[in-house]
Amino acid sequence: MTVKMKDIARDLGVSVVTISKALRNHPDISKSTRERVLQRVQELGYRPNLTARSLVTGRSSLIGLIVPDLIHPFFADVAKGLSKTLRQQGYFVLLASSEEDPELEQAEIEHMLAHRLDAIVVASCQPTADAFSRLHTGNTPLVLIDRSFKTFPSHFVGSDDYVAGKLATEHLLSVGCKRIAHIRGADNNVGNRRLKGFLDTIRKHGLSLPAEYILQVPRVDVDSKGYGESLVSRLKKLQQMPDGVFCFNDVIAMGIIAGAQKQAVRVPEELAVIGCGNLHYDSDIRVPLSSIDQRSDEIGNRVATLILELLSDEERNGNQQPEFKETILKPRLVARASTARPPIAKKILELTE
């Protein structure tokens, strides 16, 4: 026979409401009562009927997360931080990938809305805010991460991409680079702000910037390592090969290092490389990668905290639309061997200028 919540309540001599609150870790329930309930739940093998609960409470205890790439470590870290914090409050994450396809992303959002999830988190690959402007989420909170839109007000949690561009470029200058290239991201808020941070820093130091020093890969999350690897030969064919390169993300930067090895370009002596993301990478990588830490795990934690606040506000204030909340984290430089140019290499470069 299927064990029901009322069976556990009868066994323990408490109300069904008490059982429900204990299972949701509600603060109204004492520690001793919660432990009794959880022990009996385990003994009987009880599993709550979430569908039935959602019909009564209006909550599914599920949060949707849509990202461009399930393999990319940045989004994996965000998902980990999000899930860890939500799990402690009885919520669980459903994960989907848009594969950097705007139409697929839109379909995934609509699918999650149809299943009445409690909130939806999106790292969008949309080129403009048009799709979001047409989107009706009803009372379902929508939180954008990593990528926002000026023309679409929304809850947002991300890292300061302009500062990321400045930090990376300043670091390359500090290790003696004089000819710095940038492999930029897509023509969206993230790609444009990292590019602006790079350009403003180059101008600040009065360096020349040939147009061919700015390159772009067709996709920044899916297959971007291969794109990065293929660009090294283009850099070598330039009239003056750059001596430093700031890559939109770590995966592209890892491709640059792999391509440099095949093209007999020494990293960092001939080409200093820095990425963005500070992601977990294979310990067998030939040269440990310098990077800008976007604090991806903390982004996930902050998103979870925001969602819990929004759901709590909704309970207190009904369906009244709250003010949109934005959290921008400051990135940090993490210097490793890919930019650790020996002093002698810097002196040789200075003599050849």
C-alpha positions as CSV (number, residue, x, y, z in Angstrom):
1,M,0.0,0.0,0.0
2,T,1.1,3.6,-0.7
3,V,2.0,5.4,2.5
4,K,0.3,8.7,2.9
5,M,1.1,11.7,5.0
6,K,-2.0,11.1,7.1
7,D,-0.7,7.7,8.0
8,I,2.5,9.2,9.4
9,A,0.5,11.8,11.3
10,R,-1.8,9.1,12.9
11,D,1.3,7.0,13.9
12,L,3.0,10.0,15.6
13,G,-0.2,11.6,17.0
14,V,0.3,14.9,15.2
15,S,-1.5,16.8,12.5
16,V,-0.9,16.5,8.8
17,V,0.1,20.1,8.7
18,T,2.9,19.3,11.2
19,I,4.1,16.5,9.0
20,S,4.1,18.8,6.0
21,K,6.0,21.5,7.8
22,A,8.6,19.1,9.1
23,L,9.3,17.7,5.6
24,R,9.7,21.3,4.4
25,N,12.1,22.2,7.2
26,H,9.7,24.9,8.4
27,P,10.9,27.0,11.3
28,D,7.7,26.5,13.2
29,I,8.6,22.8,13.9
30,S,10.9,21.9,16.7
31,K,14.1,19.9,16.1
32,S,12.8,16.9,18.1
33,T,9.5,16.8,16.2
34,R,11.3,17.1,12.8
35,E,13.6,14.2,13.7
36,R,10.7,12.0,14.8
37,V,8.9,12.7,11.5
38,L,12.0,12.1,9.3
39,Q,12.7,8.8,11.2
40,R,9.2,7.6,10.6
41,V,9.3,8.7,6.9
42,Q,12.4,6.7,6.4
43,E,11.0,3.6,8.2
44,L,7.9,3.6,6.0
45,G,9.6,4.6,2.8
46,Y,7.3,7.6,2.4
47,R,7.7,9.7,-0.7
48,P,5.7,13.0,-0.9
49,N,3.3,13.4,-3.9
50,L,4.7,16.7,-5.2
51,T,1.9,17.0,-7.8
52,A,-0.8,16.8,-5.2
53,R,1.1,19.1,-2.9
54,S,1.5,21.7,-5.7
55,L,-2.3,21.7,-6.3
56,V,-2.8,22.5,-2.6
57,T,0.1,24.9,-2.0
58,G,0.5,26.4,-5.5
59,R,4.2,25.5,-5.2
60,S,6.1,22.8,-7.0
61,S,9.3,23.1,-5.0
62,L,11.1,23.1,-8.4
63,I,13.3,25.8,-9.9
64,G,14.2,25.8,-13.6
65,L,17.7,26.7,-14.8
66,I,18.4,27.1,-18.6
67,V,22.0,27.6,-19.7
68,P,23.6,27.6,-23.2
69,D,25.9,24.6,-22.5
70,L,25.6,21.8,-19.9
71,I,29.3,21.0,-20.3
72,H,30.7,24.5,-19.8
73,P,32.3,24.6,-16.3
74,F,31.1,28.1,-15.6
75,F,27.4,27.1,-15.8
76,A,28.2,23.9,-13.9
77,D,29.6,25.9,-11.0
78,V,26.5,28.2,-11.1
79,A,24.2,25.2,-11.1
80,K,26.1,23.7,-8.2
81,G,25.9,26.8,-6.0
82,L,22.2,27.3,-6.9
83,S,21.3,23.8,-6.2
84,K,23.2,23.6,-2.9
85,T,21.5,26.6,-1.4
86,L,18.0,25.8,-2.6
87,R,18.2,22.2,-1.5
88,Q,18.7,23.3,2.1
89,Q,15.2,25.0,1.9
90,G,13.4,22.1,0.2
91,Y,13.7,23.2,-3.4
92,F,15.3,21.3,-6.3
93,V,16.7,22.4,-9.7
94,L,15.6,21.2,-13.1
95,L,18.4,21.9,-15.7
96,A,18.1,22.4,-19.4
97,S,20.4,23.5,-22.2
98,S,19.6,25.8,-25.1
99,E,22.8,24.8,-27.0
100,E,23.2,28.5,-27.8
101,D,20.0,28.3,-29.9
102,P,17.6,31.2,-29.2
103,E,14.5,29.3,-30.5
104,L,15.4,26.3,-28.3
105,E,15.9,28.5,-25.3
106,Q,12.5,30.1,-25.9
107,A,10.9,26.6,-26.1
108,E,12.6,25.5,-22.9
109,I,11.3,28.6,-21.0
110,E,7.7,28.0,-22.3
111,H,8.0,24.3,-21.3
112,M,9.0,25.2,-17.8
113,L,6.3,27.8,-17.4
114,A,3.7,25.3,-18.5
115,H,4.8,23.0,-15.7
116,R,4.3,25.8,-13.1
117,L,7.8,25.8,-11.7
118,D,8.3,28.2,-8.8
119,A,11.0,30.3,-10.5
120,I,13.1,30.2,-13.7
121,V,16.7,31.2,-14.1
122,V,18.1,31.8,-17.5
123,A,21.6,32.5,-18.9
124,S,20.3,33.7,-22.2
125,C,21.7,33.4,-25.7
126,Q,19.1,35.7,-27.2
127,P,20.6,38.4,-29.4
128,T,18.1,41.0,-28.3
129,A,15.5,41.4,-25.5
130,D,12.6,41.0,-28.0
131,A,11.9,37.4,-27.0
132,F,11.7,38.3,-23.3
133,S,9.6,41.3,-24.0
134,R,7.0,39.0,-25.5
135,L,7.3,36.5,-22.7
136,H,4.5,36.4,-20.2
137,T,5.7,34.7,-17.0
138,G,2.6,35.4,-14.9
139,N,3.6,35.1,-11.3
140,T,6.7,33.0,-11.9
141,P,9.8,35.0,-11.0
142,L,12.4,35.2,-13.8
143,V,16.0,35.7,-12.9
144,L,18.7,36.4,-15.6
145,I,22.3,35.4,-14.9
146,D,25.5,36.3,-16.7
147,R,23.7,38.1,-19.5
148,S,21.2,41.0,-19.2
149,F,19.4,43.3,-21.5
150,K,19.2,47.1,-21.2
151,T,15.7,47.2,-22.7
152,F,14.3,44.4,-20.6
153,P,14.1,45.2,-16.8
154,S,14.6,42.0,-14.8
155,H,16.1,40.4,-11.8
156,F,19.8,39.8,-12.5
157,V,22.9,38.3,-10.9
158,G,26.2,38.4,-12.6
159,S,29.8,39.6,-12.6
160,D,31.1,43.0,-13.7
161,D,32.3,42.2,-17.2
162,Y,33.7,45.7,-17.8
163,V,36.0,45.3,-14.8
164,A,36.9,41.8,-16.0
165,G,38.2,43.2,-19.3
166,K,40.2,45.9,-17.5
167,L,41.7,43.4,-15.0
168,A,42.8,41.0,-17.8
169,T,44.3,43.7,-19.9
170,E,46.1,45.5,-17.1
171,H,47.6,42.2,-16.0
172,L,49.0,41.5,-19.5
173,L,50.5,45.0,-19.5
174,S,52.0,44.5,-16.1
175,V,54.0,41.4,-17.3
176,G,55.5,43.4,-20.2
177,C,53.0,42.8,-23.1
178,K,53.0,45.6,-25.7
179,R,50.9,44.1,-28.5
180,I,47.7,42.7,-27.0
181,A,44.9,41.0,-28.9
182,H,41.4,40.2,-27.8
183,I,39.3,37.2,-28.8
184,R,35.9,38.7,-28.1
185,G,32.5,37.2,-27.3
186,A,29.2,37.6,-29.0
187,D,27.7,41.0,-29.8
188,N,25.7,41.1,-26.5
189,N,26.0,42.8,-23.1
190,V,28.7,40.4,-21.8
191,G,30.9,40.4,-24.9
192,N,30.6,44.2,-25.5
193,R,31.4,45.1,-21.9
194,R,34.5,42.9,-21.8
195,L,35.6,44.4,-25.1
196,K,35.0,47.9,-23.7
197,G,37.1,47.2,-20.6
198,F,39.9,45.9,-22.9
199,L,39.7,48.9,-25.3
200,D,39.6,51.5,-22.6
201,T,42.7,50.0,-20.9
202,I,44.6,49.9,-24.2
203,R,43.7,53.6,-24.9
204,K,44.6,54.6,-21.3
205,H,48.1,53.3,-21.9
206,G,48.4,54.8,-25.3
207,L,49.0,51.6,-27.2
208,S,48.3,51.0,-30.8
209,L,45.6,48.4,-31.6
210,P,45.5,47.1,-35.2
211,A,42.0,46.1,-36.3
212,E,43.2,42.5,-36.8
213,Y,44.1,42.2,-33.1
214,I,40.4,41.9,-32.3
215,L,39.0,38.5,-33.4
216,Q,35.7,36.8,-32.8
217,V,34.6,33.2,-32.5
218,P,31.2,32.1,-33.8
219,R,30.2,30.5,-30.6
220,V,31.6,31.2,-27.1
221,D,30.2,28.3,-25.1
222,V,29.8,25.3,-27.4
223,D,32.9,24.1,-29.2
224,S,34.8,27.3,-28.3
225,K,38.1,25.4,-27.5
226,G,38.4,24.2,-31.1
227,Y,37.7,27.8,-32.3
228,G,40.5,29.1,-30.1
229,E,42.9,26.5,-31.3
230,S,42.3,27.4,-34.9
231,L,43.0,31.1,-34.3
232,V,46.7,30.7,-33.4
233,S,47.7,30.3,-37.0
234,R,45.9,33.6,-37.9
235,L,47.8,35.4,-35.1
236,K,51.1,34.0,-36.4
237,K,50.4,35.3,-39.9
238,L,49.9,38.9,-38.9
239,Q,52.6,41.4,-39.7
240,Q,53.4,41.5,-36.0
241,M,52.2,38.6,-33.9
242,P,50.6,39.8,-30.6
243,D,52.7,39.1,-27.5
244,G,49.6,38.8,-25.3
245,V,46.0,37.8,-25.8
246,F,42.9,38.3,-23.6
247,C,40.3,35.6,-24.4
248,F,36.6,36.0,-23.8
249,N,36.5,32.9,-21.7
250,D,38.8,30.1,-20.3
251,V,37.7,27.5,-22.8
252,I,38.8,29.7,-25.7
253,A,42.1,30.4,-23.9
254,M,42.7,26.7,-23.4
255,G,42.3,26.3,-27.2
256,I,44.8,29.1,-27.8
257,I,47.3,27.3,-25.6
258,A,46.7,24.0,-27.3
259,G,47.0,25.7,-30.7
260,A,50.2,27.5,-29.7
261,Q,51.8,24.2,-28.8
262,K,51.0,22.9,-32.2
263,Q,52.3,26.0,-33.9
264,A,55.6,26.1,-31.9
265,V,54.6,29.3,-30.1
266,R,55.9,29.4,-26.6
267,V,53.5,30.4,-23.8
268,P,54.0,32.7,-22.0
269,E,57.4,33.7,-23.4
270,E,56.1,34.6,-26.9
271,L,52.4,34.8,-26.2
272,A,51.0,35.4,-22.7
273,V,47.4,34.1,-22.5
274,I,44.7,35.0,-20.0
275,G,41.0,33.8,-20.0
276,C,37.9,34.7,-18.0
277,G,36.0,32.4,-15.7
278,N,38.7,30.8,-13.5
279,L,37.2,27.4,-14.3
280,H,38.2,23.9,-13.3
281,Y,40.4,22.6,-16.1
282,D,42.3,19.4,-16.8
283,S,45.4,19.2,-14.5
284,D,47.3,17.9,-17.6
285,I,47.0,21.2,-19.4
286,R,50.5,22.2,-20.5
287,V,50.6,25.7,-19.0
288,P,48.2,26.5,-16.1
289,L,45.9,29.3,-17.2
290,S,45.7,32.8,-15.8
291,S,42.1,33.9,-15.6
292,I,39.6,36.4,-14.2
293,D,37.5,34.8,-11.5
294,Q,33.8,35.6,-12.1
295,R,32.9,33.9,-8.8
296,S,30.6,31.5,-10.6
297,D,29.8,29.4,-7.5
298,E,28.8,32.6,-5.6
299,I,26.6,33.7,-8.5
300,G,24.6,30.5,-8.0
301,N,24.4,31.1,-4.2
302,R,23.2,34.7,-4.8
303,V,20.6,33.6,-7.3
304,A,19.2,31.0,-4.8
305,T,19.1,33.6,-2.0
306,L,17.3,36.1,-4.4
307,I,14.7,33.4,-5.4
308,L,14.0,32.5,-1.8
309,E,13.5,36.2,-1.1
310,L,11.1,36.7,-4.0
311,L,9.1,33.6,-3.1
312,S,8.9,34.8,0.5
313,D,7.8,38.3,-0.6
314,E,5.2,36.7,-2.8
315,E,3.7,34.8,0.2
316,R,3.6,38.0,2.2
317,N,2.5,40.5,-0.5
318,G,0.5,38.3,-2.8
319,N,0.9,38.8,-6.5
320,Q,2.2,42.4,-6.2
321,Q,5.2,42.8,-8.6
322,P,8.3,43.5,-6.6
323,E,11.1,45.9,-7.6
324,F,13.7,44.3,-9.8
325,K,16.8,43.4,-8.0
326,E,20.3,43.4,-9.5
327,T,23.5,41.9,-8.0
328,I,26.8,42.6,-9.7
329,L,29.9,40.8,-8.2
330,K,33.4,42.2,-8.6
331,P,35.7,39.8,-10.5
332,R,39.2,38.9,-9.3
333,L,42.5,38.3,-11.1
334,V,44.1,34.8,-10.7
335,A,47.6,34.8,-12.2
336,R,49.2,31.5,-13.2
337,A,51.9,30.3,-15.5
338,S,50.3,31.3,-18.8
339,T,51.2,34.9,-18.1
340,A,54.3,34.4,-15.9
341,R,56.8,35.9,-18.3
342,P,60.4,35.6,-17.1
343,P,62.1,39.0,-16.5
344,I,64.6,38.2,-19.3
345,A,61.8,37.7,-21.8
346,K,60.4,41.1,-20.9
347,K,63.8,42.7,-21.3
348,I,64.3,41.1,-24.8
349,L,60.8,42.4,-25.8
350,E,61.7,45.9,-24.7
351,L,64.9,45.9,-26.7
352,T,63.1,44.8,-29.8
353,E,60.4,47.5,-29.6
